[in-house]
Amino acid sequence: MIVKEYPRLGEKIYRHKLSNGLEVVVASKPDHVRSYAFFATRYGGMDLRFQLDGRWLDTPAGIAHYLEHKMFDTEEGNVLQEFAKNGAYDNAFTSNAITAYYVECTEHFYDNLRLLLRFVSVPYFTGESVEKEQGIIAQEIRMTEDDPDWRVYADLMECLYKDSPVRIPVAGTVESIRQITPQTLYDCHKAFYTPSNMILVCVGNLDPEQVIRTAEELLPETGGPVIPRDYGQEESLFPVRQEHRRTMEVAMPMFLAGYKCRLQESGDAHLRQSIIGDLACDVLFGDSSPLYTRLYAEGAINGSLGGNFDLLPGAAYLYVGGDVKDPRRVFDAINAQARRLGEEGIDRDFYEQIRRASYGQMIRSLNSFENIAVSMTEGYFRNFNYYHFPEVFETVTKADVEAFLRENVTPERAALSIIDPAE
């Protein structure tokens, strides 16, 4: 077991890789009564095509999310009831690249950890239960498709990407989930729910040795092979189409603009690009930026304007949007400001203000057990140690952020998704 202290962060981390390949991480929080366990697999909505036992499988859109739902069913019943008996809260989520299951509690932690490891590792599906779940998830999908916030994002992804599965909804479609069978679910579980493709992160006042022993006792002795994945042909840095408009029942127009960015796949370069992208968002349209202040004073935007920078397998993009009276006017203003900052430079005092605020936010995120677990998981799957972010942050300069804006936030890289109010 490796024990590492991070004095700058006031954190102490225990790490150990089991013989089956599972990475076990324990973040020590001796002053807390709450404990948290996070069991995640590098498998998400984008992992639709992969190789298993020497043959390529094309699986239905939404299957990772569907599998997450079905994992809570065990031969004895629904595992949520067992967690409730222990006074624990258990849940899960599926993103584009990760499926994670977690439990938090103030007592009976190791009993809850055993439950978590057991139900995620042992699949149990029947034709009847899989068919029943189709109706439940189909209803979720229909509700999501009627949500303007989701719809404007989905339209943007279809504008930006041609082949990447990032353009496919994580939950799939009503039609795609009808193709899911128990055998398809078993195949996906066999491929990706193997210890060597997973990580266990526990946070709290815990005994690392006992966490490791519990994982060793309950999980398979072997980790499984590396599963080749296919995310489609390499994408151009230019969008498939530059604009999409639709009408829905909204009070005022809403928009989302996206910019395709160059991608750093893994390692510290991935973490560094994430930091640069986040700083670029804050500098360009954050709520203390000159652009935001000006547009708000002019009445062109309200407090809803915001965005982010996302890094996914084979895809990187910056997006910004909100509810505005004239989407095209705001979009043009964002492009003009990005060009100005890239060419003329960012005000040094303002950059330092944003830099300090961003760094402080990253420090504060370590107060959240969930943020620790998610950050450590993403770092492990992307081959970097999130707790090195102070050292990586120090390498980022104002010139780096200016270059990012100059290269990536341009009209040529952009697509615009707009939802207009129905008459």
Disulfide bonds with the S-S distance in Angstrom:
none
